[in-house]
């Protein structure tokens, strides 16, 4: 992973442990033989002291999106058992996690307004977010779309 794919507050997997980013730094090479490298600081390793090994951005792994970590961010179940999905309201829009052609996919739905444009009567116009496969990508999309952080509101674990 590259530092440009991350922002402060992103959840990532480092050595099998979920951590969130509290700092990102790019280190320029002193000479042509040293390449630029990028490091991150996390909630579990807030300081880059000489006794701690550096956490390189390239060693961060994405956390795959699934129903449990979406519920941690406030997505909730809607629909019947046959057509169940998870949904998160984003102002007048929703982000749904649905089974689309055999794959779970995030979909952004925009509102359909009544003739006076005064009331939402349905949600349609799906935009399939097929390139969002990891929690940090969803966090980044949500922030760019709403201007707000996607926060963990509960801890739902697999049973």
Backbone as CSV, one residue per row, in Angstrom:
resi,resn,N_x,N_y,N_z,CA_x,CA_y,CA_z,C_x,C_y,C_z
1,UNK,0.851,-1.166,0.000,0.000,0.000,0.000,0.901,1.234,0.000
2,UNK,0.440,2.282,-0.636,1.205,3.532,-0.670,0.558,4.555,0.267
3,UNK,1.380,5.442,0.771,0.880,6.456,1.695,-0.199,7.317,1.052
4,UNK,-0.135,7.529,-0.252,-1.143,8.366,-0.923,-2.533,7.732,-0.872
5,UNK,-2.606,6.417,-0.580,-3.889,5.725,-0.466,-4.474,5.828,0.931
6,UNK,-3.707,6.398,1.865,-4.118,6.455,3.268,-4.366,7.872,3.726
7,UNK,-5.170,7.978,4.771,-5.316,9.249,5.461,-5.404,8.961,6.951
8,UNK,-5.162,9.969,7.741,-5.230,9.804,9.187,-6.640,9.356,9.550
9,UNK,-6.718,8.346,10.409,-8.005,7.791,10.827,-8.357,6.495,10.115
10,UNK,-7.639,6.159,9.036,-7.910,4.912,8.323,-7.566,3.708,9.179
11,UNK,-8.396,2.679,9.074,-8.116,1.394,9.708,-7.392,0.512,8.711
12,UNK,-6.307,-0.107,9.151,-5.509,-0.999,8.308,-5.082,-2.205,9.139
13,UNK,-4.605,-3.217,8.438,-4.070,-4.415,9.068,-2.540,-4.329,9.018
14,UNK,-1.915,-4.415,10.173,-0.452,-4.446,10.254,-0.088,-5.667,11.091
15,UNK,0.574,-6.603,10.449,0.977,-7.846,11.118,-0.205,-8.569,11.763
16,UNK,-1.362,-8.562,11.073,-2.536,-9.272,11.569,-3.325,-8.557,12.646
17,UNK,-2.973,-7.315,12.950,-3.656,-6.544,13.991,-4.276,-5.309,13.363
18,UNK,-5.565,-5.082,13.636,-6.242,-3.883,13.144,-5.757,-2.680,13.931
19,UNK,-5.261,-1.679,13.207,-4.776,-0.446,13.819,-5.304,0.730,12.994
20,UNK,-5.329,1.905,13.595,-5.712,3.077,12.806,-4.548,4.055,12.727
21,UNK,-4.495,4.727,11.594,-3.394,5.629,11.264,-3.547,6.945,12.029
22,UNK,-2.468,7.354,12.713,-2.478,8.661,13.381,-1.432,9.597,12.789
23,UNK,-0.615,9.105,11.880,0.388,9.946,11.249,0.968,9.271,10.023
24,UNK,1.311,10.066,9.036,1.911,9.572,7.793,3.093,10.470,7.485
25,UNK,4.210,9.873,7.124,5.393,10.677,6.842,6.133,10.121,5.641
26,UNK,6.611,11.020,4.793,7.440,10.648,3.655,8.859,11.079,3.962
27,UNK,9.792,10.158,3.793,11.197,10.429,4.072,11.932,10.511,2.745
28,UNK,12.482,11.653,2.438,13.238,11.814,1.192,14.637,11.250,1.368
29,UNK,15.137,10.662,0.291,16.491,10.120,0.319,17.520,11.226,0.455
30,UNK,18.586,10.936,1.161,19.652,11.912,1.341,20.468,12.058,0.066
31,UNK,20.585,10.972,-0.650,21.317,11.020,-1.908,20.603,10.134,-2.936
32,UNK,21.130,10.042,-4.121,20.463,9.291,-5.186,20.365,7.800,-4.900
33,UNK,21.232,7.284,-4.034,21.184,5.857,-3.743,20.055,5.506,-2.781
34,UNK,19.579,6.468,-2.021,18.477,6.201,-1.091,17.164,6.622,-1.732
35,UNK,16.250,5.695,-1.799,14.932,6.010,-2.336,14.089,6.704,-1.269
36,UNK,13.043,7.327,-1.720,12.062,7.895,-0.805,11.296,6.725,-0.187
37,UNK,11.050,6.792,1.098,10.208,5.774,1.720,9.180,6.456,2.615
38,UNK,8.075,5.753,2.859,6.953,6.321,3.595,6.680,5.465,4.828
39,UNK,6.452,6.130,5.935,6.136,5.423,7.172,4.822,5.945,7.723
40,UNK,4.232,5.145,8.610,2.995,5.557,9.279,3.177,5.359,10.779
41,UNK,2.394,6.089,11.528,2.281,5.892,12.968,0.843,5.459,13.230
42,UNK,0.658,4.590,14.216,-0.680,4.078,14.495,-1.011,4.230,15.971
43,UNK,-2.261,3.921,16.305,-2.696,4.003,17.688,-1.883,3.064,18.596
44,UNK,-1.397,1.949,18.058,-0.609,1.029,18.870,0.872,1.369,18.885
45,UNK,1.320,2.110,17.885,2.729,2.531,17.823,2.769,4.021,17.478
46,UNK,2.421,4.875,18.438,2.312,6.306,18.142,3.637,7.011,17.912
47,UNK,4.713,6.509,18.464,6.017,7.161,18.312,6.915,6.303,17.432
48,UNK,7.726,6.950,16.632,8.737,6.223,15.863,10.071,6.432,16.571
49,UNK,10.215,5.813,17.720,11.463,5.959,18.459,12.485,4.953,17.947
50,UNK,13.708,5.132,18.357,14.785,4.283,17.849,14.623,2.824,18.271
51,UNK,13.900,2.552,19.344,13.731,1.169,19.783,12.632,0.445,19.013
52,UNK,11.726,1.168,18.392,10.648,0.548,17.622,11.013,0.496,16.149
53,UNK,10.741,-0.624,15.488,10.965,-0.657,14.043,9.971,0.267,13.335
54,UNK,10.388,0.832,12.233,9.490,1.688,11.455,8.349,0.863,10.878
55,UNK,7.185,1.466,10.767,6.068,0.831,10.074,6.038,1.453,8.692
56,UNK,6.393,0.686,7.698,6.393,1.188,6.331,4.983,1.117,5.770
57,UNK,4.601,2.152,5.032,3.267,2.185,4.420,3.040,0.955,3.558
58,UNK,4.090,0.483,2.910,3.947,-0.683,2.026,3.595,-1.950,2.803
59,UNK,3.797,-1.949,4.118,3.474,-3.108,4.943,2.053,-3.075,5.489
60,UNK,1.355,-1.977,5.269,-0.043,-1.885,5.674,-0.890,-2.670,4.674
61,UNK,-1.850,-3.408,5.196,-2.746,-4.169,4.333,-4.171,-3.668,4.546
62,UNK,-4.949,-3.708,3.481,-6.350,-3.326,3.589,-7.142,-4.376,4.352
63,UNK,-8.174,-3.930,5.043,-9.100,-4.824,5.729,-10.286,-5.024,4.793
64,UNK,-10.505,-6.256,4.314,-11.602,-6.473,3.362,-12.956,-6.091,3.965
65,UNK,-13.796,-5.511,3.137,-15.138,-5.137,3.576,-15.965,-6.410,3.739
66,UNK,-16.672,-6.500,4.857,-17.648,-7.567,5.077,-18.785,-7.004,5.923
67,UNK,-19.801,-7.817,6.134,-20.981,-7.309,6.844,-20.656,-6.889,8.275
68,UNK,-19.708,-7.557,8.910,-19.415,-7.245,10.309,-18.728,-5.896,10.459
69,UNK,-17.712,-5.629,9.616,-17.069,-4.327,9.794,-17.946,-3.200,9.268
70,UNK,-18.855,-3.465,8.321,-19.806,-2.421,7.911,-20.763,-2.091,9.048
71,UNK,-21.211,-3.109,9.790,-22.091,-2.850,10.934,-21.366,-2.013,11.989
72,UNK,-20.058,-2.212,12.126,-19.291,-1.392,13.066,-19.343,0.089,12.700
73,UNK,-19.496,0.385,11.406,-19.574,1.774,10.944,-21.008,2.291,10.854
74,UNK,-21.982,1.529,11.322,-23.352,2.015,11.364,-24.260,1.520,10.250
75,UNK,-23.780,0.661,9.374,-24.667,0.052,8.378,-25.659,-0.838,9.120
76,UNK,-26.896,-0.886,8.647,-27.902,-1.719,9.296,-28.664,-2.531,8.253
77,UNK,-29.239,-3.658,8.709,-29.953,-4.579,7.830,-31.301,-4.001,7.430
78,UNK,-31.635,-4.157,6.147,-32.975,-3.835,5.656,-33.404,-4.955,4.717
79,UNK,-34.709,-5.082,4.511,-35.225,-6.068,3.578,-35.556,-7.383,4.248
80,UNK,-36.016,-8.326,3.418,-36.378,-9.655,3.901,-35.156,-10.561,3.854
81,UNK,-35.307,-11.776,4.350,-34.184,-12.722,4.343,-33.722,-13.013,2.915
82,UNK,-34.638,-13.004,1.958,-34.277,-13.286,0.560,-33.532,-12.120,-0.081
83,UNK,-33.935,-10.913,0.236,-33.339,-9.749,-0.406,-32.697,-8.808,0.577
84,UNK,-32.094,-9.348,1.606,-31.521,-8.525,2.661,-30.259,-7.816,2.185
85,UNK,-30.079,-6.603,2.668,-28.838,-5.873,2.394,-28.518,-5.020,3.613
86,UNK,-27.353,-4.429,3.598,-26.959,-3.481,4.629,-27.000,-2.085,4.035
87,UNK,-27.400,-1.105,4.820,-27.537,0.254,4.310,-26.999,1.254,5.322
88,UNK,-26.398,2.327,4.801,-25.958,3.461,5.607,-26.507,4.722,4.960
89,UNK,-27.177,5.549,5.728,-27.711,6.800,5.202,-26.628,7.865,5.210
90,UNK,-26.520,8.586,4.099,-25.534,9.666,3.930,-26.282,10.902,3.456
91,UNK,-26.894,11.610,4.363,-27.708,12.753,3.950,-28.871,12.251,3.126
92,UNK,-29.004,12.751,1.903,-30.094,12.323,1.021,-29.756,11.070,0.224
93,UNK,-28.578,10.521,0.407,-28.130,9.345,-0.334,-28.041,8.153,0.608
94,UNK,-27.908,6.962,0.024,-27.606,5.780,0.827,-26.456,5.029,0.173
95,UNK,-25.685,4.354,1.018,-24.698,3.397,0.537,-25.211,2.041,0.980
96,UNK,-25.451,1.158,0.023,-25.971,-0.170,0.307,-24.910,-1.214,-0.003
97,UNK,-24.957,-2.293,0.740,-24.071,-3.438,0.519,-24.979,-4.572,0.079
98,UNK,-24.939,-4.887,-1.214,-25.891,-5.822,-1.798,-25.179,-6.953,-2.523
99,UNK,-25.947,-8.013,-2.795,-25.452,-9.089,-3.652,-25.802,-8.688,-5.080
100,UNK,-24.782,-8.380,-5.871,-24.968,-7.977,-7.262,-24.209,-8.952,-8.142
101,UNK,-24.964,-9.719,-8.910,-24.379,-10.723,-9.813,-23.450,-11.677,-9.074
102,UNK,-23.890,-12.124,-7.910,-23.140,-13.112,-7.153,-22.014,-12.562,-6.301
103,UNK,-21.799,-11.265,-6.323,-20.744,-10.663,-5.499,-21.339,-9.581,-4.605
104,UNK,-20.840,-9.504,-3.373,-21.248,-8.403,-2.504,-20.579,-7.132,-2.991
105,UNK,-21.370,-6.096,-3.183,-20.894,-4.853,-3.770,-21.510,-3.672,-3.030
106,UNK,-20.739,-2.612,-2.890,-21.272,-1.357,-2.361,-21.908,-0.575,-3.505
107,UNK,-23.073,0.023,-3.230,-23.802,0.781,-4.242,-24.258,2.094,-3.622
108,UNK,-24.005,3.191,-4.320,-24.487,4.504,-3.896,-25.794,4.766,-4.618
109,UNK,-26.858,5.020,-3.859,-28.162,5.334,-4.449,-28.468,6.808,-4.219
110,UNK,-28.965,7.453,-5.249,-29.373,8.845,-5.117,-30.892,8.899,-4.982
111,UNK,-31.400,9.970,-4.391,-32.832,10.051,-4.130,-33.636,10.396,-5.392
112,UNK,-34.876,9.895,-5.412,-35.853,10.290,-6.422,-36.852,11.186,-5.697
113,UNK,-36.994,12.417,-6.184,-37.859,13.394,-5.518,-39.235,13.431,-6.165
114,UNK,-40.224,13.907,-5.416,-41.556,14.071,-5.999,-41.547,15.233,-7.001
115,UNK,-42.693,15.487,-7.627,-42.760,16.504,-8.685,-42.376,17.890,-8.211
116,UNK,-42.604,18.179,-6.934,-42.268,19.498,-6.387,-40.843,19.564,-5.853
117,UNK,-40.119,18.465,-5.960,-38.768,18.367,-5.395,-38.739,18.667,-3.904
118,UNK,-39.831,18.325,-3.217,-39.914,18.645,-1.799,-39.827,17.409,-0.903
119,UNK,-39.883,16.231,-1.502,-39.893,15.020,-0.689,-39.250,13.865,-1.453
120,UNK,-38.464,13.075,-0.743,-37.881,11.883,-1.349,-38.948,10.799,-1.388
121,UNK,-39.174,10.251,-2.567,-40.176,9.193,-2.713,-39.549,7.821,-2.955
122,UNK,-38.297,7.787,-3.347,-37.616,6.517,-3.595,-36.119,6.786,-3.761
123,UNK,-35.358,5.724,-3.780,-33.933,5.824,-4.067,-33.647,5.008,-5.314
124,UNK,-32.893,5.574,-6.221,-32.583,4.889,-7.461,-31.245,5.400,-7.989
125,UNK,-31.078,5.323,-9.291,-29.842,5.770,-9.944,-28.610,5.169,-9.277
126,UNK,-28.489,3.845,-9.298,-27.364,3.220,-8.593,-26.015,3.531,-9.239
127,UNK,-25.041,3.780,-8.396,-23.648,3.885,-8.813,-22.906,2.770,-8.089
128,UNK,-22.435,1.796,-8.844,-21.759,0.642,-8.259,-20.317,1.018,-7.913
129,UNK,-19.975,0.836,-6.661,-18.662,1.221,-6.147,-17.755,-0.008,-6.134
130,UNK,-17.548,-0.592,-7.308,-16.820,-1.854,-7.417,-15.349,-1.738,-7.056
131,UNK,-14.789,-0.550,-7.081,-13.375,-0.375,-6.759,-13.137,-0.174,-5.268
132,UNK,-14.188,-0.214,-4.490,-14.051,-0.068,-3.048,-14.176,-1.458,-2.436
133,UNK,-13.047,-2.008,-2.041,-13.010,-3.368,-1.511,-12.500,-3.451,-0.079
134,UNK,-11.933,-2.353,0.408,-11.311,-2.355,1.726,-11.867,-1.215,2.575
135,UNK,-11.797,-1.409,3.884,-12.336,-0.432,4.834,-11.735,0.948,4.609
136,UNK,-10.409,1.058,4.425,-9.803,2.393,4.261,-10.300,3.059,2.981
137,UNK,-10.609,2.291,1.932,-11.150,2.878,0.702,-12.559,3.413,0.935
138,UNK,-13.370,2.670,1.705,-14.715,3.149,2.050,-14.615,4.405,2.915
139,UNK,-13.693,4.415,3.878,-13.508,5.603,4.716,-13.147,6.818,3.859
140,UNK,-12.247,6.624,2.911,-11.811,7.730,2.058,-12.942,8.205,1.149
141,UNK,-13.708,7.264,0.574,-14.848,7.639,-0.270,-15.872,8.420,0.550
142,UNK,-16.222,7.905,1.707,-17.220,8.549,2.553,-16.795,9.971,2.896
143,UNK,-15.521,10.143,3.243,-15.021,11.480,3.576,-15.095,12.418,2.373
144,UNK,-14.686,11.935,1.199,-14.721,12.812,0.017,-16.156,13.113,-0.403
145,UNK,-17.078,12.208,-0.124,-18.476,12.394,-0.513,-19.238,13.289,0.465
146,UNK,-18.985,13.115,1.774,-19.770,13.841,2.776,-18.991,14.944,3.489
147,UNK,-17.652,14.889,3.458,-16.845,15.826,4.229,-16.762,15.450,5.696
148,UNK,-17.258,14.249,6.047,-17.246,13.781,7.437,-16.508,12.455,7.511
149,UNK,-15.986,12.172,8.692,-15.311,10.898,8.920,-16.342,9.803,9.126
150,UNK,-16.045,8.624,8.623,-16.852,7.437,8.876,-16.333,6.835,10.169
151,UNK,-17.111,6.907,11.213,-16.645,6.519,12.546,-17.196,5.151,12.951
152,UNK,-16.408,4.426,13.717,-16.863,3.185,14.301,-17.857,3.547,15.415
153,UNK,-19.050,2.926,15.349,-20.057,3.225,16.365,-20.372,2.034,17.251
154,UNK,-19.928,0.841,16.823,-20.137,-0.355,17.639,-19.069,-1.374,17.275
155,UNK,-19.009,-2.441,18.038,-18.071,-3.520,17.765,-18.858,-4.791,17.501
156,UNK,-19.080,-5.124,16.237,-19.762,-6.349,15.848,-18.686,-7.319,15.382
157,UNK,-18.697,-8.521,15.926,-17.702,-9.519,15.550,-18.388,-10.719,14.926
158,UNK,-17.622,-11.467,14.157,-18.146,-12.678,13.526,-18.457,-13.700,14.607
159,UNK,-19.521,-14.479,14.379,-19.889,-15.529,15.341,-19.528,-16.888,14.828
